[in-house]
Amino acid sequence: MDRKRFRSALLLAFCITGMYFLFEHSGALLGFFQKLWLILAPFLLGGALAFILNVPMRFFERHVLCFMDRAAWSRGLKRAVAMVLVLALALLVIYLVMSLVIPELINTVVAIVKAVPGFIARIDELLARYGVSISEYINSSFTIPSATEMNAQLEDMIDLALKGVAFSGTVIGTVYQNVLSVFFTIMFTIYFLYGKDRLRAQVKRLMQAYLKPEPLRETLRVAALVNNTFSSFITGQCLEALILGGLFFVAMSLFHMPYVLLISVFITITALIPVIGAWMGCIVGAFLILVSDPLLAVWFVVMFLVLQQIEGNLIYPHVMGNAIGLPSLWVLLAVVLGEGLLGIVGMLLFLPLPSVAYTLLRERVNSRLARQHAESKQPEGKEKLS
């Protein structure tokens, strides 16, 4: 057997052995990668949050705190002030959303509970011609406890939950691990935001040391494309969500629909998720209105479809520009992958990735087609230009 065949047989045997090892120890490897993910999750989430928060932070540095560039000593102070401002802005947005949503949500739940009997009565009126009664089925299938019984059951549940927390090491360990993960995520976010220039310079020096000039230029070009695409997408998506929420607030107020503030805020938040976000808000809003007035819920869906057409054809193209120019199928796939890996943050981070890949592939395809077209036009017998 010659040396080439021997190397091929050895490589084949190594691949078969490796596949058998992976198959036999798949459970252990899966557990290892899960544990590794739990360890690296604060680092990855911190980097993702820092990338998102860097968009408003860069605005503060370039347009709000630009006067601090005059003195060299104030540049580090400008970075710290911009970081504090963007973190305070993030906390303020979270506080405003919670302060608007939670009280309105409590009032909505109370109103829905009070409106359920009347809603069931209206359904009974509509189904009376068919001899069907929803109320009789509910009364025969469910027993509504009295107020005293509900209070006693609630006290038993709270007592049992407190005892479980007090004597369960698993619960305490889970809470401790989650608190620690949140703390490390915040610390990594702060470190990435404050030291972004140093990290960028270190990565660039590392690439300069190990990459040749041509791959280095291509890598830096792709990195700039990724950064511009992500920044444009995050800015445009947030602005588009605010515009859509404002349209719903104005339209629902004009038509005197219930739960205006709650539904508008909810649609604003869910609209950050492209393709499916606004539809999630529509389903929840239509369900809330359905309990109060079924006919009004139908008009809400009609209003949603009209506003979606206005937003999708007039507002979205101008706000987003060319940041995301993909079919909805690939956008939805990116949303699903991002949510499965990093949750809500992953949805925002994974969506521009197909756009970047599409842009790079389009450049390569156009370049190859242009080169083939130029070669096909050359006269026969002449050397091709390099």
N, C-alpha and C positions, 0 to 999 in steps of 0.2 A: 504494500500500500504506500503510495507516495505521500509526501508531507502535506499537500493541499487537502487530500481526502481525509487524512488523519485529523487535521485541524477542524474540518467540517464535521466529522463524526464526533470529535470531542466537544464541539460547540453544541451539537444536537443533544448529546448525552447530558451536558450541563443544563440545557434548557428544560429537558424532560425532568431531570432531578429537581430543578428549581420549582417547576410547576407542581410536582408531587409534594414538595415541602410546603409550598403555599397552600395547597389544598388540604393537607393533613393538619396544618397549624393555622387555618383560617380564623378560627375563633380567637386564638391567642393574639394573632396579628390585628384582628378587628378591635379587640380590647385595648391593645397597645396604642393604636391610632386614636381611639376614643379618649384614652387617658392623655395622649399627647395633645389632642384638640382642646381638652379641658384646661391643660396647662397653658397653651398658647392663646386661648380665647381672649383673655384681657389684652394681650399685646395686639392681636389682630383687630379686635373691636376698637381699641384705643387709636390705632392707626386709621381705621375707617372713620371714626368720629372726628379725628383731627383733620382728615382730608375734607370732610363736609364743612366743618367749622372754619377751615382755612379760607373758604370763599368770602364770608363776611369779614373775617379778620384781615384779609388782603385789601378789602375795600376801606376798612378803617385806617390801615397803614398808608394807603396811597392817596386817599381823598380827605380824610378827617384829621389825621395826625401828621400830615405832610410837612407842617411847619417845624417839626422836631428833627428834620434832617439837616438843619443848618449847622449844628454842633455834633462832633463825632461822639461825644460822651452821652448825648441824648438818644442815640439810635437804639441802644439796648433798652433804655427806658421806654422808648416808643413801642418796642416789641412787647414789653411787659404790660403796658397800658392797653394796647390793642387786644392782647390775650384776655385781660381782665374784662374789657368791654364786651368781647364776644361771648365769654362764659356767662357774664351777667345777662346778656341778651337772651342766651339759650334758657337760662333759669327763668327769666321774665316771661318768655313765651310759654314755657311749661306751666308756670303759675297761672297765667291768664287763661290758658286752655282749661286747666283743672278747675279754676274758680268759676269759669263760665259753664263748663259741662256738668260738673258734679251736682250743684244745686238744681240746674235745669233737669238733669236726669232723675233726681229724686222726685221733683214735682211731676215729671212725666210719668214715672212709675205709679205714683199715687193717683194721678188722673186716669191712667189706664185701668187700674184696679177698680176705680169707681165707675168707669164707663163700661166695663165688661158686662154687667147685667143688662144694661140697655142695648148693647151690641148683640147679645144673645137673643134678646127679645125681638130685635129687628130681623135677625136671621130666621127666627121661628115664624115671623109673619111672612117672609118670602117663601119658606118651605111648607107653609100650612096647606097650600093647594095640593101638595104631594103626600100629605099625611105623615110628614116627618117632623119630629120635635127634638131640637138640640137640648133644650133645658131639661126635658124628661130623662134623656140619656145621661146628662151630667149629674142630675140629682140621684139617679139610680146607681151610678158608677162611683161617685165620689161623695164622701161625707165631709162637710165643712166643719172643722172644730170650732168650738166657742172661743171667746177671747181668753177666758181663764185657762182652757186647755192649751191654747197656742202659747201663752206665756210660760206655762209649766214645761212644755216641750222645748221652748227656746232656752230656758234656764238649764235644762238637762243637757242640751246640745253644747252650750257654752261651757258648762262644768266638765263635760267629757272631753271637749277640745283642749281646755286648759290642762287637765290631767295628762292628756296625751302629749302635749308639748313639754310639760314639766318632766315626764318620766321617759321620754323617747330620745335616745341618743341620736337616732337617725335624723329626726326633725331638727334638733339643735345643730347637728353637724351640717345639715343642708343649709340652714339659715346662715351659719357661720361662713360656709363656703361661698354662698351667694353674696354676702356682705363684703367678704374679702375680694371676690372677683370684681364687684362694682368699684371698690376702692382702687384696685390696681388698674382697672380700665380708665378711671379718671386720671390717675397719676401718669399713665402712658400717654393719654390725650394731651395733658399739659406739657409733658416733655416733648412730644412731637411738635406741638404748636410753637413752643419757645425755641427749640433747637432745630427748626426745619432747615435753616440755611446751612448749619454745620453738618447735618445729616446729608443734605444734598451735595455738599462739597466732598464729604467722605466717600459717598457712593460714586461720584464722578471720578475721583482720584483712583478708586479701586478699578473702575472700568478702564481708565487710561493705562493702568499698569498691566492689565491682562488682555486687553482687546487691541486689535490693530486699528489704524485710523479709519478705514472704511466701515467696518462693523460698529466702531464707536460712534461715528456720525449718524449711521442708520438707527442705532439704539437711542441716541439723544433725540433724533427727529421723532421717533415713535413715542418716546416719553413725553415730548412737548405736545404731540397730537392727543395723547391720552389725557394729559392735564387740561388742555383747552376744552376737549370734549366733555370731560367730567364737570369742569367748572361751569360751562355753558348750560349743561343739562340741569345741574342742581339749582342754579340761579333761575333758569326758565321754568323748571317744574314748580318751585316754590311760588314764583310770581303767578303762574297759571292757576295754581290751587287757590291762591288768595282771590284772584279775579272770579273764578268759578263760584267760590263760596259767597262772594259779594253779590253776584248775579242772583243766586238762590235767595239770599236774604232780602234783596229788593223785590224780587218777583213774588215770593211768598208773603211779604208784607203787603204788597199791593192787592193780592187776592185774599187777604185775611185768613191765611191758613194757620193751623195750630203748630206749636213747637218750632217756631221760626228760628230762634237762636240755636237750639239744640241741633236741628237738622243741618243748618248752615255751617255750624262749626264742625259737625261730623263729616259733612261732604268736603269741607276744606282740608281736613286731616286725611281722609281716605283718598282724595284726589292727588296726593303726593305719590300714590301707587298708580302708575300709568295703566291704561287699558281697562283694568278691572276695578280700580279704586272708586271712581265716581259711581259705577253701577252698584257697588256695595252700599254706598250712601243712599242711592235711590231705593234699594230694597228695604233698608232699615227705615228710611223716611216714610215710604209708602205703607209699611206695616204699622208704624206709629199712628199715621193719619187714618188708616183703615179702621182701627178700633173706634175712633171718634165719629168718622163719617166715611163710609165706603165710597160714595160717589165722589167726594172730595179727593180721596186717594187716587181714583182714576184720573182726575184732572191734574193731580200732582205728577203722575207718571207722564202724562201728555206734556206738561210744562218741562219736565226733565228732558224728554226727547227733543223738544224745541231748543232748550238751552244747550244741550249737547251738540246739536247741529251748529248752532252759532259759535260755540266754543271750539269745536273741532275744525270748522272751515274758515273761521275768521280770526279767532284769538290765538289758538295754538300754533299755527304756522308762523305768525309774526313774533310770538314770544319765544318759541323754541328755535326758530331758524332752521339750520341744518344740523343741529346737535344730534338729533335722532331721526334718521331717514330710513327706517326699516319697516317691513310689513309687520302687522300686528302679531302674527304667529311667533316670530322670533322675539319680539318684545315680551310677549306672554311667557315664552320659555325662559328668558333671562330673569323675569320676575319670580318665576317658580324656583329656579335654581338659587337665586339670591336669598329668597325667604327660607329655603331649606337649610342653607349654610349659615347665614348671619342674621336671620330674622328681618325686621323692618329695615335695619341699616343695610342689609344685603340687597334688598329690593332696589334701593337708591344707587348702590354701588355697582351692581351687576348689570343694570340696564344699559349704560353707555358702552360696555365691553363689546357687544355685537356691532355697535355702530363703528367703533374703532377698527374691529376686524373687517367689517364691510368696506370701510374707507381704504384700508391697506390692500385688501384683495382687489378693489376696483382700480387702484393705482397700478398694481402689478398686471392686471388683465389689460388695461389700456396701454401700458407700456409694451407688452408683448405683441398686442395687435398692431400697434403703430410700427414696431420694428418689422413684423412680418409683412405689413403693407409696404413699407419702404423697400424691403428686400425683393418683393414681388415686382416692383416697378423698375428695378435695375435692368439695363439692357444685357442680353446674353453675351458671354465672352468677356465681360469686364469684371474685375475683382470687386468684391463687396467692400463697402466702406466699413471700417471698424467703429 
